[in-house]
């Protein structure tokens, strides 16, 4: 029986199988250890506002993963949008708020905008819309 074991170890195909199994196990563990960004809502409607107002929209989230969430950057569609986000890592099961400030000084009529969040998870798009009255 012991001779069979050594014969199988010397077989390069068996070593390859063991290596592949080891790699699969490591990848599974690494993939499971990730942050996960969960929002209550990813779309908000701010309704009707007068031109010149600054609209404040809050997007509440929770890190439902098992690793800290790190938001690194945000991308708005125009200079009329600014975003405030946690600059520190958000621990697992902790919550946070993304605050979008939309300055209506240079826009009017129907508005439908997105903000993209870049972090250590896949990019997330937040959407807000409403009507700016003259």
C-alpha positions in Angstrom: 0.0 0.0 0.0 2.8 2.4 0.9 4.5 1.6 -2.5 1.3 2.6 -4.3 1.4 5.9 -2.5 5.0 6.7 -3.6 4.3 5.5 -7.1 1.4 7.9 -7.3 3.5 10.8 -5.9 6.1 10.2 -8.5 3.5 10.3 -11.3 3.5 13.9 -12.5 -0.2 13.9 -13.2 -0.9 13.2 -9.5 1.3 16.0 -8.4 -0.5 18.3 -10.9 -3.9 17.2 -9.4 -2.7 17.9 -5.9 -1.4 21.3 -6.9 -4.6 22.2 -8.7 -6.7 21.2 -5.7 -4.5 23.3 -3.4 -4.8 26.3 -5.7 -8.6 25.9 -5.8 -8.7 25.8 -2.0 -6.6 28.9 -1.7 -8.7 30.8 -4.3 -11.9 29.8 -2.6 -10.7 31.2 0.8 -9.4 34.4 -0.8 -12.7 35.0 -2.8 -14.8 34.5 0.3 -12.9 37.1 2.3 -14.2 40.3 0.7 -16.1 43.4 1.6 -19.6 43.7 0.2 -21.4 47.0 -0.3 -25.1 46.8 0.4 -27.3 49.9 -0.1 -30.8 50.4 1.2 -31.5 52.4 -2.0 -29.3 53.1 -5.0 -31.8 55.4 -6.6 -33.3 58.6 -5.1 -35.8 61.2 -6.4 -35.3 64.7 -5.0 -38.6 65.9 -6.4 -39.0 69.6 -7.5 -36.5 72.3 -6.5 -35.9 75.9 -7.5 -32.9 76.7 -9.6 -29.9 77.7 -7.5 -30.6 75.4 -4.6 -28.1 72.8 -3.4 -29.8 69.4 -3.1 -28.4 67.0 -0.5 -29.0 63.3 -1.1 -27.9 60.6 1.3 -27.3 57.0 0.3 -27.0 54.7 3.4 -25.0 51.5 3.1 -23.7 48.6 5.2 -20.6 46.5 4.6 -22.1 43.1 4.7 -18.9 41.4 3.8 -16.2 40.0 6.1 -13.3 42.4 5.2 -13.0 46.2 5.6 -14.5 48.3 2.8 -12.3 51.1 1.4 -13.9 53.7 -0.8 -11.1 55.3 -2.8 -12.8 57.6 -5.3 -16.1 58.9 -6.7 -16.9 60.0 -10.2 -19.8 62.4 -10.9 -21.2 63.2 -14.3 -20.7 67.0 -14.0 -19.0 69.6 -11.9 -22.4 70.5 -10.4 -22.1 67.3 -8.3 -19.8 66.7 -5.3 -19.7 63.6 -3.1 -18.7 63.1 0.5 -17.8 59.6 1.6 -16.1 57.9 4.5 -12.3 58.3 4.1 -11.6 55.5 6.6 -12.2 51.8 6.1 -15.7 50.6 7.0 -15.5 47.5 9.1 -17.7 44.4 8.4 -21.3 44.9 9.6 -20.7 48.7 10.0 -22.8 51.3 8.2 -21.9 54.5 6.4 -23.4 57.3 4.4 -22.5 58.7 0.9 -23.7 62.3 0.7 -24.2 63.7 -2.8 -24.5 67.5 -3.1 -26.1 68.6 -6.4 -25.8 72.3 -7.2 -28.7 73.4 -9.4 -27.2 76.8 -10.2 -26.3 75.9 -13.8 -29.0 73.3 -14.6 -32.7 73.3 -15.2 -35.6 71.0 -16.1 -35.5 67.2 -15.6 -32.2 65.9 -14.2 -31.1 62.3 -14.1 -27.6 61.8 -12.8 -25.3 59.1 -11.6 -22.3 58.9 -9.3 -19.9 56.0 -9.5 -18.1 54.7 -6.4 -14.7 53.1 -6.8 -13.6 50.9 -3.9 -12.1 47.5 -3.1 -15.3 45.9 -4.5 -16.7 46.2 -8.0 -17.8 49.8 -9.0 -21.2 50.8 -7.9 -23.4 53.5 -9.5 -25.8 55.6 -7.5 -28.6 57.4 -9.3 -30.6 60.5 -8.4 -33.1 62.5 -10.4 -35.6 65.3 -10.1 -36.8 68.5 -11.7 -35.2 71.9 -11.4 -37.6 74.8 -11.8 -36.7 78.2 -13.2 
